[in-house]
Amino acid sequence: MGTTASTARKALARYHGKRDFSRTPEPEAGGRPGKGVLSFVIQKHHASHLHYDFRLELDGTLKSWAVPKGPCLDPSVKRMAVHVEDHPISYADFEGTIPPKQYGAGTVIVWDRGDWLPEGDARKSLAAGKLKFELRGEKLHGHWTLVRMHGKGDDKHEPWLLIKERDGEARAIDEYDVVEEQPASVITGRGVDEVDQPPKKVASKAPAKKPAGRTEKKTAKKSPLPATFQPQLATLAASPPSSPGDWLYELKFDGYRLLARIDRGKVRCFTRNGHDWTAKLPALEKALAKLPTASAWLDGEITVEGENGAPDFQALQNAFDRGKTSSIVYWLFDAPFLDGEDLRDMPVEERRARLAKLLGKRPPAPLRLSETFDASPRDLLASSAHIGFEGIVGKRKGSPYVSRRSPDWIKLKNQQRQEFVIGGFTAPKGSRTGFGALLLGVHDEATGRLRYCGNVGTGFDAGRLADIKARLDKLATDACPFAPAPRGVRAQWVKPTLVAEISFGEWTREDRVRQAVFQGLRADKPARDIRRERPQRIREIEAAPKPKNQEAKTPMIPKITHADRVIDKHSGITKGTLAAYYDSVAKLMLPHLRGRPVSLVRAPEGVGGELFFQKHLQNSEIPGVRLLDPALDPGHEPLLQIDTKQALLGAAQMNVIELHTWNATSRAIGKPDRMTFDLDPGEGVAWPQIQEAATLVRTLLDELGLPCFLKTSGGKGLHVVVPLRRQYDWDTVKGFSQAVVAHLAETIPSRFVAKSGPRNRVGKVFVDYLRNGFGATTVSAWSARSRPGLGVSVPLAWDELPALTSAAQWTVANAAERFEIGNKPWAAMERSRKSLTAAMKLLGYEQQQK
């Protein structure tokens, strides 16, 4: 984006006209445009009033806006930004005092600086009045937007808005106000009113990620053991930090990430995505149970050692494939929870010390402590390559443990290596069997589509070729999974579910991998999560190379504030744990939510506190929630609908525990497509009576020719769901369901009652037909319930009913055990839809209506 010197001088005419450079220390000109990298600077300026000057390098100058209140990390807060004159590039280094009676008289400091990446053509975007970009600074990161306000201001003082986009860097302003928390210069450490004082030592660790209110002295705190837990993930770095003494370094193990939960002798082992692998690792389970701790969450990596002592990824995969996992080693490197204490706020060094003490000098054979090394990262990288390791991991000294990807943990690799989705394969040539090459792809950050990234044809032995070919044959399809389809490629397409780990030499300009070598299949990472891994600039780490066609990041997944707040004292589950559950179950839950109006049960005070049932929204206060046409429910604010993971997690952020759906879709809201019977036990009803009641309801529905499906309520009872053809209106369906319940109560009065109310239900089951009226809802499958223990509503097969122990057998804590079965018990629901006409005749309902 270069420009001529004369164009830059012309753009600076207003800047020059406002200043007397014989009196002001501000630079008159100077500064070289970046080559391939554009810079930005934010200067804190205490003139007649305190404000922030936001400047972006473009076409040889700094495009500038005055932001009175400064930038804000909260996407819901829009900050006014007045477009002012361009400044010379050299102004980015200016700190000092502008004398009285000069334009802008007052003090200036460099509050933040770094690089910026525009999305699309920056010139066209500025002219159009909407510029989207990414900041990579020392304080500010992530995606932002500048948008011009129409109908206000003049040519010299255009009003714009500076808005933070919703991404992993966004933070609620009541949780963290970046201008209040970080007031000083990034160059000298001085405040804006300390310009004439000696520079302070600027901390090597930028405090942008330090949560508000956290003091330097961090201590463990008593805490119940969370039921689920999300690991901290490392950020890929292009080069080592410039201050290696601020970091701890460990070897990067070539294996599977594993989290171990220990609670009073019971051990469970989870992958990074929450899958329970305890049954696959009996030797490891036994060893962990021997550790001298009552409770813990431990973090590490499982590997199998190769002949040279380095981890062998293929050997690890073979161990699982053959069911022989006794050779697996568990390298432990962190202890976020230990012995009833939450250690996450403690420095990484102290957590490691607690972990080392737990393991002792001779831990059980499969358990090992991942050692740290006191050497330069470049030397460590060279040594790790020599002994066959993938690379090293750096952890910033003093840093806390956070359940997300963090720049406080970085990974440095000896070669380029990452996961790819397999989308097809080519035919073998010559004497080779199985296949020729695998076609690889990654999901586009912006659109989510699978983009073709090239092939891999090396790294396979005869056994691998045969095994992978057998898996691919089961996934064969005529539809190309890549968008766009690769040109000139003849291949057998497959459903994009298998994930391969690939090492390669480089990315080409066409975004293809060169010199690719197959390393193994990954069973611990879902294909939908695979994106291109790009090296990042992390605070004082040197700038990473940026691809020319850098793309926008995926739409935000809302940040969960106050994630550590316990919302259920009974189980110790936190708001963050519930959000993590909804994140992991979204794929299973969204088919039950999509296309239907939804009502939300919000619990700001957690289980046991006041609940708010919400079926309308006045505005889109939850990111991603769709507001429906008000005509669907006349006289009210719009109904809402949740179709995406973004919206589901946005609901969790807004303290939603339960999600309830209508028995009709939004497109055909006048005609229900299902009928629900809620078996609600009265006082004194034992669980076997509820199981019996469900069987009796099913028997009656079978006699009426109506197929039905079963699920737990997550509370006390069971739900029986009948899929319907869209034929009758709400009153008809509700009336018929009432007739079914009345028939049950008349036929078996010792078991059923047709009237609600506690007194009527003592010792009996009320089959609630009221769920079938217009506007009535039933808790969605996979929704948590706002009851002690946070039970979950789970689809069941009828043959599972006898072994069921309670309606809350699955909870937020253990529902992951059920994910593999998922929605399979309801797979036939769509093709089982029936008309009510014949059933109404058999029950005599038409005669009753007449």
C-alpha positions, 0 to 999 in steps of 0.5 A: 500500500505504498504511495508517493512522497508528494501524495504524503506531503499533500495529505499532511498539509492540514497538519503543517498548517496547525503547527509552528515547528519552531516552538512545538517539539512535534515532528514536522515530517519523517518516518518510513512506511512499513514494508508489508507491515502497517503500524498503529499507535495510540497516544494518550493526550492531556490537552484541554481535556484528556483524550486518546489519539488513535492512528493507523499507518496508510499511504505514507501517513498516520490516519488519525481519530481523537477518541475522547474516552479511549478504546474499550474491550467491550463490544457493546460499548461504542466509543466516539472517534472524531476523524482529524488531520493525518500525522506523519509516520514519525509522530508514532514515536512522539512523547513530550509536552506541546507548549502553551498557546500551541495547537494541542497544548499539553502532554502526550505519551505512547499508550499503545503501539504495534501492527494492524491488518486491514480486512480487504482494501483499506482505502475503499473501506475508509472511503465507504465509511466502514473499516474492519481490521485487526490490532496486534499491539502491546495492550490491544489485540483482536478485531475492531471496526471504525464506522462513520456516522452519517448525517453529523459533523463536517468534512474536517471533524467527521464523527466515527465510532470505534467498536471492539469486535466479539472475539477472544480478546473482548472483555466486559467493561465492568470486568476490565476497563483497559484504559483504567487498568493500564494508564502508562506509556508502553515506552517509558512506563510514565503516566500522561502527567509524568512526562517530565519525570525520569522513565520508569522500568517497563515490565516485560510482561504486559498486564493486558491479560491480567484480570481486573482486581488481581494482585501481584501476590497470588494465593490458592483458594479453597474451592470445590472440584469442578465437574468438568474442566477446559485446558489452557492452550498454547499459541503458536509463535514464529520465533522465541521471545526477546526476553527468554529469562521471563519464560520456563521451557519444556519439551513439546510432546508428540501425543494426546492432551489429557486431563485427569480428575481425581475425586476421593479415589475415583479417577476419570481421564478426559481429552481436551474436548471432554471425551472420557477415555478412562476405560481406554487407559486402565493402567493410567487410571490405576496409577493416578488413583495411587497419588496422595491426594483427595482431589485434583485436576491434573494436566498433561500429555500422553505419549508412547516412546519410540526406539530413540526415546522420543514420543512416537505418535504412530505408536500411540495411535497403534496402542489405542487401535489395538487396545493395548495401552499399558505402554502409554506414559503420562507426562504431567505439567500442571495442577490447576486444582489440588487438595480442595484448592483452586491453584489457577491464580498461582504462578506457573512456577508454584503450581509446578512445585505443588505438582512435583511434590505430589508426584514425589521422587518415584511416581507410579511408572506411567506418570512422569513430570515434564521437566523445565530447562534452563537454556536459551530457547534457540539452543533448546529447539536445536537440541529437541530436533536432534533427539526427535521432539516436535519442539518446545513449549514456553510458559511465562513466569508468574502467569496464571492458568486460564481455560483458553488459548493464551499468549502466556503459553507459546509453542515453538516448532522445529518444523511446520506441523498441524492437523488437516481434515481428509476430504478424499483420496486418489487412486494408487499407482504402480505397485502401491496398494490402498490409495495414492494420496490423501486430499487435505483441507482446513475450515475457513475462519470466516465462512467455516467452509472446508478449503482444499490445502493440497495432498499428502502421499508419503509417510505411509507403510503397508499397514497404515495404507490398509487401515486408512483405506478401510476407514475411508471406504466407509466414508465414501460419498459422491459430494465434494466436501471442499468449497470451492472444489479443487480443479483438475483433481480426480479423486474419491471424495469422503465425508470430512470426519477424519483428522490427519496430523501432517508435517510439511515444508511450507505454505505456498502462495496458493495456500497449499502445503509442500513436502507434506508427510503423514504423521498419523490420524488424530482421534482427540480433535473433531474435524469441525475445529480444524483451522489453519494455524498461524504464527502470532505476535505475542507481546514482546515476541518478535512479529510473526510473518503474515500471509498476504491473504490473511483472512478475517477470524470466525464470528465471535464465541462470546466471552464468559465473564465471572466464569469461576462463580459457583452456580450450584453449591450441590455439585460445585459447578461454575458458570464457566463449567456450564458454558463449557458443557454447552460448548461441547454439547452444541452439535447434539443440542442445536438440532433440537433448537434450530427453527423453533421458538425458544424460551430461556430460564435465567438464574442470575443467582444460580440454582436455588436463587430467583429464576426468570422465564423469558420467551421474548426479547426487546432487543438482541441482547444475546449475541447470535440470538435470532428475533422472530417476526412479532406477527408470530405472537401478536401483542408481544415483543419478538419471540427468540430462536437459537440456531448457532453455538454462538447464540447458545453460549451467548445465552450461557453468558447471560446466566441461562441454565435451561432452554425450552422449545415449542412443539412447532417450528417458526415457519409453521407456528400454527400447526404443531409437529409433535405432542409431548407428555410430561410424566410428573410424579407426585409426592411419594411416587418411587422411581419404579412407578415412573418407569412403569407409567412411561411404559403404560403411556407408550402402550396406549399410544401404540394401541392408537397407532402413534409412535413415541420417543423417550427422554429424561427430563433432567429433573424428576420425571420423563418425557414421551414425545409423539412426532406429528404431521403438520395437520391440526391446530394447537387447540385440536392437538392439546384437546386430544392430548388431554383426552389421552391423559383422561383415558389413562386416569379413568382406566388406571386411577391407581397410577394416573391423575388427570388434574394438576396440583400437589394434593391431586398427585399424592402417590400418583403420576400426573401426565401433563398435557398442558405442554401442548398449548400455544406458547407452551414449552418443554425443556430441550434435549441436552438442556441442563436443569436449574436444580441441585446437581444440574441434571440434563435432559437426554434422549433414550431408547425404550429398551434403556428404560429398565436400567435407568436409575433416575430422571437426572442420571446424566448431569452437566458433570457426566453427560459427556459419557452419553455424547457418543450415543448422542441423538441416535435413539431418536434417529427415526423420529422424522420418518415416524411422523403420523397424522392424528386422524386415525388415533382420534377415531380410535379414542373416540375424540371426534365424537367427544368434540361433536 
